[in-house]
Amino acid sequence: MDRPLNSVYFAHGMESGPWGTKIKRLGRIARAMGFHVESIDYQGMMDPDRRVEKLLSLKPAALDHLVLVGSSMGGYVAAAASEVLKPQGLFLMAPAVLIEGFGKKPPVPHGGVCTAVHGWHDEIVPVENVLTFSRRHGISLHLLNCGHTLKEVLPLVENLFEDFLNQVISASRTETFDV
C-alpha cells in the first residue's frame, strides 16, 4: 500500500481486541477527517514490549500526519513506539505507565501533539501514575469522572479526540522553519 497522507494507528488494551467500541468510534472520527485507520491485533500477546516490536515491524508511516493512539496496555505500546516513530500526534487513553515490572523501561513519549485521557476512578492504572507521567513529559491531560474503560464518558472522549486531531493538523500548518 502507498503511504497515505494521514494515518492513525490504534493499539488496544490487554483484554480487548483491535475493533472494540472505543476504537470503532474513534476510528469513525479519524476516517471522517481524512485519516487512514489501522488497528493492530495484539490478542494473545501479553508482553507489552513484544507488542511494541510488532507495531514497529509494520513500519507505520504517513506523508503528512502519523498519529498513534493507545488504550491501557496499548497506551504503553503507543508511547514506547513513539520514541522510534516520532509521530505528529500521540493520544493515550488510560495508559499503563509507571507500573512496577510492566515493560522493559518507562516509555519516553515523542509526538508533536501529545494528549492523555484518564479516569479519576481508574481501578487498573493509578491516576497518580498518569499525573506523574504527563507532568514529566509535558503531556496535556484530561481527567474524567470515570473508571479505567472510559466507556461511561465515551462521547466526551470522542470530542477530545476530534479536537486532538484538529490540533495535530493545525500544528503542521503553523510550523515555521528557520532559514
C-alpha positions in Angstrom: 0.0 0.0 0.0 1.2 3.5 -0.8 1.8 5.7 2.2 -1.4 7.6 3.0 -1.3 11.4 3.7 -2.7 10.9 7.2 -2.7 7.7 9.3 -4.0 6.7 12.7 -2.7 3.5 14.2 -4.6 2.1 17.2 -3.2 -0.1 19.9 -5.8 -1.9 22.0 -5.6 -2.9 25.7 -4.7 -6.2 27.2 -8.2 -7.7 27.4 -9.8 -6.1 24.3 -9.4 -6.5 20.6 -8.5 -4.4 17.6 -12.0 -3.2 16.9 -13.5 -2.7 20.3 -16.1 0.0 21.0 -13.7 2.9 21.6 -11.5 2.1 18.6 -14.6 1.8 16.3 -16.0 5.1 17.4 -12.7 7.0 17.3 -11.8 5.3 14.0 -15.0 6.7 12.5 -14.0 10.2 13.6 -10.5 9.8 12.1 -11.9 8.5 8.8 -14.3 11.4 8.6 -11.4 13.7 9.0 -9.5 12.1 6.1 -7.2 9.7 8.1 -6.4 6.2 7.0 -7.1 3.9 10.0 -5.3 0.8 11.2 -5.9 -1.2 14.3 -3.3 -3.9 15.0 -4.4 -7.2 16.5 -2.4 -7.9 19.7 -4.7 -10.5 21.1 -2.8 -13.3 22.9 0.3 -11.1 23.3 0.7 -10.4 27.0 4.2 -8.8 26.8 3.9 -5.1 26.2 7.4 -4.9 24.6 6.5 -7.6 22.1 3.5 -5.5 21.1 5.8 -2.5 20.6 8.1 -4.7 18.4 5.1 -5.8 16.4 4.0 -2.3 15.8 7.4 -1.1 14.8 7.8 -4.1 12.4 4.8 -2.8 10.5 6.6 0.4 9.8 3.7 2.8 10.3 4.0 5.9 8.2 2.2 8.8 6.6 3.2 11.5 4.3 1.8 14.3 6.5 0.4 13.2 9.8 1.2 9.9 11.6 -0.9 9.5 14.8 -0.5 6.8 17.4 -3.5 6.0 19.7 -3.3 3.6 22.6 -5.6 2.4 25.3 -4.3 0.9 28.6 -1.5 -1.5 27.6 -1.9 0.0 24.1 -1.1 3.4 25.7 2.2 2.0 26.8 2.7 0.5 23.4 1.9 3.8 21.5 4.1 5.8 23.9 7.1 3.4 23.6 6.7 3.1 19.8 6.6 6.9 19.5 10.2 7.0 20.7 11.2 5.5 17.3 8.4 6.6 15.0 8.2 10.3 16.2 4.6 10.7 15.2 2.9 14.1 14.7 0.3 13.0 17.3 0.1 10.7 20.3 -3.3 10.1 22.0 -3.2 8.0 25.2 -6.3 6.6 27.0 -5.8 5.3 30.5 -2.2 4.5 29.6 -0.5 1.7 31.5 2.5 3.8 32.5 4.9 3.8 35.5 3.7 0.4 36.7 6.3 -1.6 38.6 7.5 -4.5 36.4 5.5 -3.5 33.4 7.6 -3.2 30.3 11.4 -3.0 30.0 11.5 0.7 30.9 9.1 3.6 31.2 8.4 5.0 27.8 9.6 8.4 26.8 6.8 9.7 24.5 7.6 11.7 21.4 4.9 13.4 19.3 4.1 16.8 18.0 0.8 16.9 19.9 0.5 14.6 23.0 -2.7 14.2 24.9 -3.7 11.7 27.6 -7.2 11.0 28.9 -7.6 9.2 32.2 -10.3 8.4 34.7 -10.2 9.7 38.3 -11.6 6.3 39.4 -9.3 4.1 37.3 -9.1 0.8 39.2 -6.2 -0.6 37.0 -3.8 2.2 36.4 -3.5 4.6 39.3 -4.3 8.2 38.4 -1.1 9.3 40.2 1.0 7.3 37.6 -0.6 9.2 34.7 -0.3 12.6 36.5 3.4 12.0 37.1 4.0 10.7 33.6 2.1 13.6 32.0 3.8 16.2 34.1 7.3 14.7 33.4 6.7 14.7 29.6 4.6 17.8 29.2 1.5 15.9 28.0 -1.9 17.6 28.1 -4.0 15.6 30.5 -7.8 15.3 30.7 -9.0 13.7 34.0 -12.6 12.5 33.7 -15.1 11.2 36.3 -15.0 7.6 35.3 -13.1 4.3 35.6 -10.5 2.5 33.5 -12.5 1.7 30.4 -13.7 5.3 29.9 -16.9 3.9 28.4 -19.2 6.0 30.6 -17.7 9.1 29.2 -17.1 7.9 25.6 -18.9 10.9 23.9 -16.5 13.2 25.8 -13.5 11.1 24.7 -14.8 11.4 21.1 -14.9 15.2 21.4 -11.4 15.3 22.9 -10.1 13.0 20.1 -11.6 15.2 17.4 -10.1 18.3 19.0 -6.8 16.5 19.3 -6.8 15.5 15.6 -7.6 19.2 14.7 -4.6 20.3 16.8 -2.3 17.8 15.0 -3.4 19.2 11.6 -3.2 22.8 12.8 0.2 22.3 14.3 1.7 21.3 11.0 0.1 24.4 9.3 1.7 26.8 11.8 5.2 25.3 11.9 7.8 27.8 11.0 11.3 26.9 9.9 14.5 28.9 10.3 16.2 29.8 7.1 
